[in-house]
Amino acid sequence: MGGDFIYDQSNIFKNNVGLGGRFIYDKTDIFKQMLLLGTYTYEVRIARAHKVNFGLSAGFYWNSINLEKYYNDPKYVLDNVLLSGLEKSKIKFATDISALYRYKKVETGILFSNIVFGTVRYSNPGLTYKPLKNYLLHGSYLFKIDDKWSVKPTFILRGGQNIPVQTELSSSITWNDRFWGTALFGTGVIIGVGIGGEIYDGIILNYSYNEISNVSLYSFGSHQLTLGIKLFSLWKSKKFQDT
């Protein structure tokens, strides 16, 4: 949840370059996944107030599927492959690319995920998983309430390979440009909340929870924990403390 984590501007430094990293832990029903990504951003100024950020993330991905938890009822046992309990994947290379346009308080962007991914394989040769290529479009506007508080409503459009298009509306409220809370509502009856902040100069922590209630006539929740690092902010903070 939230454009700042999706596009990860990674703290622009001299020569219009930003560097950073992200660790993402996501748990949805019987699925768990983790990503460890390095991020690179390059900023182009088109005019005085017009900026475009191009982003690239690359790193490693692995997941696990707890088949035993879902198929412990005999009526769900349809294939011996599904009786193996907890399956852990081999590590795979993961990457995504993005572009973000900003003009004063307006921003809009596009993200492409799973560009180079391939098939995820497990110790059980009968089990494979192939992440689908997908895209995300967003647009937002920042409203300044006062010197400390701001609100940013965001419209999000998601889709991709064999994925139906989904729309989401979210709003985040931020205090002191450092701590925030987020609420989200989307098609598919997705309701989400999130909370996060820059807990130390250059270190960002965010937690979000989404509830999906119309899938297969039952509901399940998705927990996501993201740890982000802005290397230049962290380096400048440490350099200041050492002087």
Backbone hydrogen bonds, N-H to C=O, Kabsch-Sander energy under -0.5 kcal/mol:
donor,donor_aa,acceptor,acceptor_aa,energy
5,F,2,G,-0.8
6,I,2,G,-1.5
7,Y,3,G,-2.8
8,D,3,G,-0.5
8,D,4,D,-1.1
13,F,17,V,-3.0
16,N,13,F,-1.0
17,V,14,K,-1.1
18,G,41,T,-2.9
19,L,10,S,-0.9
19,L,11,N,-0.5
20,G,39,T,-1.9
21,G,229,I,-1.8
22,R,37,L,-2.6
23,F,227,L,-2.6
24,I,35,L,-2.5
25,Y,225,L,-2.8
26,D,33,Q,-2.8
27,K,223,H,-2.9
28,T,31,F,-2.6
29,D,221,G,-1.1
31,F,28,T,-2.6
32,K,64,S,-2.3
33,Q,26,D,-2.6
34,M,62,W,-2.7
35,L,24,I,-2.1
36,L,60,F,-2.4
37,L,22,R,-2.8
38,G,58,A,-3.0
39,T,20,G,-2.4
40,Y,56,L,-2.5
41,T,18,G,-2.6
42,Y,54,F,-2.4
43,E,16,N,-2.6
44,V,52,V,-3.1
46,I,44,V,-0.7
46,I,50,H,-1.6
47,A,50,H,-1.1
51,K,49,A,-0.5
51,K,102,R,-2.6
52,V,44,V,-2.7
53,N,100,L,-3.1
54,F,42,Y,-2.7
55,G,98,S,-2.7
56,L,40,Y,-2.5
57,S,96,D,-2.5
58,A,38,G,-2.1
59,G,94,A,-2.4
60,F,36,L,-2.4
61,Y,92,K,-2.7
62,W,34,M,-2.0
64,S,32,K,-2.6
65,I,87,E,-2.4
66,N,30,I,-2.5
67,L,65,I,-1.4
67,L,85,G,-1.8
70,Y,66,N,-1.0
71,Y,67,L,-2.7
76,Y,73,D,-2.4
77,V,74,P,-1.3
78,L,76,Y,-1.1
82,L,79,D,-1.6
83,L,80,N,-1.8
84,S,81,V,-0.8
87,E,65,I,-2.5
89,S,63,N,-3.1
90,K,121,R,-2.5
92,K,61,Y,-2.8
94,A,59,G,-2.2
96,D,57,S,-1.9
97,I,112,F,-1.9
98,S,55,G,-2.1
99,A,110,I,-2.2
100,L,53,N,-2.6
101,Y,108,T,-3.4
102,R,51,K,-3.1
103,Y,106,V,-2.8
104,K,49,A,-0.9
106,V,103,Y,-2.7
107,E,140,S,-2.0
108,T,101,Y,-2.3
109,G,138,H,-2.1
110,I,99,A,-2.3
111,L,136,L,-2.3
112,F,97,I,-2.9
113,S,134,N,-2.6
114,N,95,T,-0.7
115,I,95,T,-1.2
117,F,115,I,-0.5
120,V,129,Y,-3.9
122,Y,127,L,-1.0
123,S,88,K,-0.7
127,L,124,N,-2.0
129,Y,120,V,-2.1
134,N,113,S,-1.2
135,Y,159,G,-2.9
136,L,111,L,-2.0
137,L,157,L,-2.9
138,H,109,G,-2.1
139,G,155,F,-2.0
140,S,107,E,-2.6
141,Y,153,P,-1.5
142,L,105,K,-2.2
143,F,141,Y,-0.5
143,F,151,V,-3.3
144,K,142,L,-0.6
145,I,143,F,-0.6
145,I,149,W,-1.9
146,D,149,W,-1.7
150,S,174,T,-1.8
151,V,143,F,-2.7
152,K,172,S,-2.7
154,T,170,S,-3.2
155,F,139,G,-2.8
156,I,168,E,-2.7
157,L,137,L,-2.8
158,R,166,Q,-3.0
159,G,135,Y,-1.9
160,G,163,I,-1.0
161,Q,133,K,-3.0
163,I,160,G,-1.9
166,Q,158,R,-2.6
168,E,156,I,-2.6
169,L,185,F,-3.0
170,S,154,T,-2.5
171,S,183,A,-2.3
172,S,152,K,-1.6
173,I,181,G,-2.4
174,T,150,S,-2.8
175,W,179,F,-3.2
176,N,148,K,-3.4
176,N,174,T,-0.5
177,D,148,K,-0.5
178,R,175,W,-1.9
179,F,175,W,-1.8
180,W,196,G,-2.7
181,G,173,I,-2.0
182,T,194,G,-2.6
183,A,171,S,-2.2
184,L,192,G,-2.6
185,F,169,L,-2.6
186,G,190,I,-2.6
187,T,167,T,-2.4
190,I,186,G,-2.0
191,I,189,V,-0.6
191,I,211,E,-2.2
192,G,184,L,-2.4
193,V,209,Y,-2.2
194,G,182,T,-2.2
195,I,207,Y,-2.6
196,G,180,W,-2.3
197,G,205,L,-2.2
198,E,178,R,-2.6
199,I,197,G,-1.2
199,I,203,I,-0.8
200,Y,203,I,-1.4
203,I,200,Y,-3.0
204,I,228,G,-2.9
205,L,197,G,-2.5
206,N,226,T,-2.4
207,Y,195,I,-2.8
208,S,224,Q,-2.4
209,Y,193,V,-2.9
210,N,222,S,-2.3
211,E,191,I,-3.3
212,I,210,N,-0.5
212,I,220,F,-2.5
213,S,188,G,-0.5
213,S,189,V,-1.4
213,S,211,E,-0.5
214,N,188,G,-0.7
215,V,218,Y,-0.8
216,S,214,N,-0.6
218,Y,215,V,-2.0
220,F,212,I,-2.0
222,S,210,N,-2.8
223,H,27,K,-2.8
224,Q,208,S,-2.5
225,L,25,Y,-2.9
226,T,206,N,-2.9
227,L,23,F,-2.8
228,G,204,I,-3.1
228,G,226,T,-0.5
229,I,21,G,-2.6
230,K,202,G,-3.0
231,L,19,L,-1.2
231,L,229,I,-0.8
232,F,19,L,-0.6
234,L,230,K,-2.4
235,W,231,L,-2.7
236,K,232,F,-2.6
237,S,233,S,-2.1
238,K,234,L,-2.2
239,K,235,W,-2.5
240,F,236,K,-2.1
241,Q,237,S,-2.0
242,D,238,K,-1.7
243,T,239,K,-0.8
243,T,240,F,-0.6
